[in-house]
């Protein structure tokens, strides 16, 4: 209960901070690349953080129907995965943020029953990146339209790497699991 309350408070704090940054962005003199990179990164972290924190507290992924999470066009997903070189992104994550075996085991413990947990965690993770991706996309367009072209373009680039790539990676995981489950129907189903 306390954890949910703290995560909710932190999420609300990030909402207000994001609004404040956008409200005063026109008043800032953004004239060097260091500041542009910093603000673009902060906008991405704050907006993504809103949904990550709320997703840790509540089952926010249930806001979308289960049909959204099913992979219905695996060939298109494979082409996108390959074209965007998502595998390099996955390898970078495994070498840095997901280097710890303990961290990885929270998502998949290596057992057949752990597959259901992996699917659930991938759905939660995807939702935690999907809504921020959409919001930050529109924020980036707003920044570009209002003349903050460099900031808008960099915010969009960080958004693609920080939110779109994880979405595609999670969908790719579930596609592979769907294929395995078709071959072995009893595999990891609850």
C-alpha positions, 0 to 999 in steps of 0.5 A: 500500500505504501509502495503504491502511494509513493509511486503514485506521488512520484508519478504525479510529481513527474506530471507536474514537472513535465508540464512546467518544463513545457510551459516555460520552454519558450522562455528559456534561451536554448542556444547550446547543444549541451542544454538541448541534449539535457532538456530533450533527455529530461523530457523523455525521462520525465514523461516515460517515468510517469507511466513506468512508475504508475505501471509499477503501482497498478496494472496499467497495461489492462487499459488496452484490450488483450487483442492489442498485445497479440502479434497478428503480423509477425512477418512485418514485425520481423522486418521492422525488427531487422530494419531498425536493428533492434537486436543491437539495441537488445545487445546493448541492454544486455551488456548494460542495464540488464547485465545482472542475472538477478535483474533478468530472473525477475522477468524470466527464471528459465523455467517453462512456467516462467514463460507466462511471467515473461509474457506478462512483464513484456506486456507491462513494459510495452504499455509503459513505453507505448503511451509515453512514445505517443505523448513525446511524439506530439511534444516533439512535433509541438517543439518543432512547430514552435521553432525549437527545431533542434530540441524537437528533433533530438527529443524525437530521436531519444523517444524513438530509441528510448520508447519505440525500440523497447516496444518493438523488442517486447512485441518481438519477444511475445511473437517468438513465444507465440511461435513456441506455444504453437509448437508446444501447446502446453508451454507456459500457459496459465 
